Amino acid sequence: MEPDGSERVVQRSNTSLMVHRLPEIIAFLSLFTTLEAGDVIATGTPGGVGLGRKPPEFLRPGQLLVSAIEGLGELRNPIAAEAD
């Protein structure tokens, strides 16, 4: 969400487009670690990442980053300036 309250979608994808399916990833990780409730598995980012844009786009203080999973909900993170 922009500081003026408007929303702009910059990345949209679906797990069906991943190279490795989620059950495969979980099975592989389970070979060498015990997964527990609340564990997060970072798998990367879909196309449209800000660094690859021309010109590059980065999150700015005052913006709101919303990450949503259909049928599950969304995570809303306000962007703040780094402390000095």
Number of C-alpha atoms within 10 A of each C-alpha: 17 14 11 8 10 8 13 8 8 10 12 11 11 9 10 9 9 13 7 11 11 14 9 10 12 12 10 11 13 11 9 8 8 8 13 7 5 6 8 8 11 6 10 7 11 13 11 12 13 14 10 10 10 7 8 9 12 9 14 14 12 15 18 18 17 13 12 12 9 7 6 6 9 11 9 12 12 13 14 12 9 6 4 3
